[in-house]
Amino acid sequence: MRELKELREGWDAFPAEETRLLRAISVRDSMRLLLLLQETFEPQLQETAHLFGPERWAALAELQSRLRRLAQWQSQHGQPVHLDPDTPDTPG
């Protein structure tokens, strides 16, 4: 029983660690990982397209909408949002 309690307590810390790791990864590395996952799972994605295709298209549309809102924010505020910690705030 003690092991189960330790597992539950450790699991509670997982969301905070996940957030920390996501904030630490650069946009470039994140995209690289996404493309690796895409390459790895492409056969399964194609095999299940008839089952999950509509959900995938909806998720893509949501992503495009968010990117559009980000671009609008950038144009309104006159400055880009740098998600990559390696990108300088001011040009060269």
N, C-alpha and C positions, 0 to 999 in steps of 0.2 A: 504494500500500500504506500509506503514511503516513496518508492520510485514513481508511482503515478502522481503523487502530490508534487514532487520535484518537476516532473514533466509538465504538469499544468502551470506551475509557477514560471517555468522557463518559457512556456508558450505565450504567456501574457507579455513577455518582453519582445516577442517577435515583431509586432507591428512597428514599434519604435525603431528597431534595428533595420527593418525593411525601409522605412522612411529615410533613415540616415544613409543607407546604401544608395537609394535612388537619388538623393540629393548630391551624393559624392560622385556619381558617374557623369561623365561629360556627354553632351549631345552626340558627338562623333562616336564615342564608344557605345552609347545606347543604340544608335542606328546600326552599328556594326553587329551588335548582338541580335537585333531584330532581323537583320538580313540572314544571319546564320541560322536563326530559328526558322525563318521562312524557307530557306534551302533544305533544312533537315526535314521539315514537316510537309513540304509541298506535295509529296505523293498522297499523304493522308488527307490533306486539304482537298485535293482533286477528287479523291474517292468519296468524300463526304459532302461535296459541293451541293448535291441535290437535297441534303438534309439541313445544312446550316448556311447555305448561300445567302438567303434573305437576311439572316442575322449579321453575317459578315458585311454585306453591303450597307446595312443600317449603321454598323459601327464605323465603317469608312466614311459615311456621310456625316456622322457626328464629329469625327476627327476633322474633316474638312471644314465643318462649321466652326469648330473651335479655332482652327488655324486662321480662318477668315476674320473672326472676332479679334484675335491677337494682332493681325495685320492692321485692322481698323484702329485698335488702341494705339499701335505704334505710330500710325499716321496722325492721329489726333494729338498725341503727346510729343511728337517730333523726335522721339528717340527709340531705338530698337530695344527690345528686351533680350538680354544675353542670358541664355540658359546654360551656356557652356562656360565654366569657370575659367577656362584658358583664353576666352575672348576678351580683349581689352574694352573698357567702357568708352574710350575715345579713340578716334581713328589715328593710325600711325604716328 
